[in-house]
Amino acid sequence: MIMGRRQMLGALAGTAATALFPRAAAEAIAPQQAGRSGLRAPGAWTPGLGAGAKAIPTVPAAALSSPLLVQAYGALHHHGNALAARDVIGVVDFSAPSREARMQLIDVASGRVLSSHLVAHGRGSDPSNKGWVERLSNEYGSEASCSGSFLTGETYYGRHGRSRRLIGLDPENNLAQPRGIVIHAASYVGPSIASMQGRVGRSQGCFAVSGNDIDHVLGLLGPGRLLFAAR
């Protein structure tokens, strides 16, 4: 399953805005995710939401072709009432190396990839600086990345320029906001660095992207949306 995701992300890096996740045997995979996301078998899920919630489209075929994206749609369903907008979600595959464009911005209705981006992980997740996530942590002082569902918050301007706050919605990331885990730009993330070093630099747990990408990422992944990360 992990190799499938890595191959998928490698193929998607640099694709056009209408690129699709490659097909896979999702019908065999998705039921294994049911305990985590509350999903039913593929093709059988039309979510019922609480009063006042906006409707989430039936999971499209393009989304069902990726185990990671199936989990992200499950998170979208599970946390639907916490979200103000359900048009675009961000998905980060921490099983892929940092040299690959492992952050995907997804159109929810179609399941199509709108754009793919390099993104850093925390130094505490990769203490040997090999470009791979070895561990995830929600602990103060760990400087590690954490997984789970994040609610995108307000835009602010800090030492990294324009950034976006994140609120952890799951037990494994519920300290994200007090830890200062955000989306920001970093000079140590970019295609030339990934090509030269075979990896991008490490953050202190934040989702750091290239300075050339930050406006696009924050524009599509505006406040009140879902960012989902897993390994």
N, C-alpha and C positions, 0 to 999 in steps of 0.2 A: 504493500500500500504506500509506504513512504517513497520507494523508488518511483512509483507512478506519479506522485506529486512532484518530485524533483524533475523528472522528465517533462512533466506538464509545464512547470514554471520556466524551465529552460526554453521550451518551444514558444512560450507566450511572450518572453522578454522582447520588447521592441516591436510587438505586433501592432496592427492597426486598431483603431478604436472599436471595430466591429468583430474582433477576434473572439472565437468561442473556446471554452475549455474543451480538450479532446475527449472523445467518448471513452467510457470505461464500464466495467460491469457493476454499475451502481446498485442494481437491484439485489446483488449479493452482499453489498457493503453496507448500505444504508440501515438495514435492520439492526446491525451491530451498534449503531450510534444511538439507538432509541433511548437507552437509559440515560444518556447524557443530555440529549436535546429534546426528548419528548416526541420525536418524529414517528410517524407510522411508515409502513412500507412505501417506497416510491410509487407515485401515481395514485395514492390513496389519501393524500393529505390536502384538505381544504380547511385551513385553520378557522376555528371559532374564537372570536376575541371578546373581551369584556366590553361592557357598556362604554360608549364614548371612544373606543379605539378605532383607528382607521384600518380599513381592510388591507391585508397582505395578499398579493397575488398567489394563486396556486403555484407551487414550485415548478419552474419551467424545466424543460428537458435539458437545456444546457447546464443548469445547476445540478441536476441529478447525475450528470456525468462525472462529477468530482466529489470524492468523499469529504474533502475539506469544505467545499462549498455547501454540501448537504448539511454539515454541522453548522455552518454560518446561518443558513436559512432556519435551522432549528432554533438557534439563538435569537434570530429575528422574531420568530413566533413566540418564544418563551418570554422575551423582554419587550414585546410589542407595545405594551401600555406605557413603558418608560420612554419611548422614542417619539419625537415630534415629527420626524420625517422618515419615510421608508422607501424612498426612491433610489438611493444609492447606499451601498455598504462598502466598507473596506475589509479586506481579508489578508492576513499575514501568515505565511507558512514558515514557521520557525524550524521545520525539519530540513529546509533547503539552506544551502550555504549563503553567506552574505554577499558573495559575488554575483548572485542571481537576483533578478527583479522579482522578489518574493512578496511584495505588497501589490495586491490587485484591487482596483476600484471597479465595482460591479453594478450594472444596472439591474435592479431587483426584478422588474417586470419580465425582462427577457433572459436574464442570467448571463448576459454578455459582458465581456471585459471591456471597460471603457479606457483604462490605461494601466500600465505596469510600472513599478518603481523599485529602485534599490532602497533598502531600509536597514538601518543598523540595529544590532541587539546590544544588550548591556554587557559591560566588561565582566561583571560577576557571573554572567551566563557562559562566558568563554574565557576563562582565566589564562589559558595558554595562547590566546589570540590566534587561533587557527581558522577563524571564520565560520565556525559551526557552534550552534547553541548546544551546550552540554547539560545545562540545568536551567530551571526557571524558578523564580522565587518571588514571594510577595512580602518579604521581610524588609524592615527598615535597615539601611546600611548595606544591603546586599549588592547594590549597583547591578542587579540582574533584571532581565526582562521578566514579565509575567504574562501568563496566557489568560484566555477567557474573553468575555464580552465587555466592551468599553462603550460608554455613552460619550459622544463628542460634546465638549462644552464650548465656552466662549473663546473668542480670539483675544489674544493679548500680545503685547510687545515686551520681550525680555532680552536677556543677553544674547540670545540666538535670533533676535528679530521677531518677525511675525510667527506666532505659535498658537497651538490650540490645546486647551486643557482637556483632560480625560477623566472620566469617573468610572471606576470599576464596578461592575454589576454582579460579579460572581465571587464566591468565597476565595478563589485563588487569585483575585486581583482587587479585592475590596479596599486595599490600602493604596491604590494607584494615585488617587488624588492627594492624600497627605504626603505621599512619597515624592510628589512632583513629577509623575510620569506624564509626559505630554508628547505631542507631535511638534517637532521643530526642525529647522534646517541645520546642517552641519557641513563644514568645509571638508570633513573626512569621509563624506559620502559622495560618490560620483562615479561615472563609467570609467574615467581614466584611472582613478585609484583602484577600482575593482580589477581592471585589466593589468595594471602594473604590479599590484601586490597579491592578486588572487583573492582578495577580500576587501571590504570597506572597513573603516575604523569602528570603534566601539563607543557606545554611549554609556550613560549611567543608569540605563534602564528605559530611556525614552525611545520613541519611534522616530529616529532621526533620518531625514531624507535629504536629498541634494538641494542646494540652494536654488537650482534651476527648476526644481519640481515643486517647491513648497507652496507657491501660490496656486498652482493647479490642484494639488492635493487638498489644500484647505478650502479651495473653492468648491470642489465636488463633494468633499466630506465635511459639509458644514455642520453647524450646531444641531444637536438633537438626533444625530444619526448613529449607526452602529459600526464599530470597528471590532472585528473578531480576530483573535490570534490563537494559534495552536501549534503544537509540535508533534 
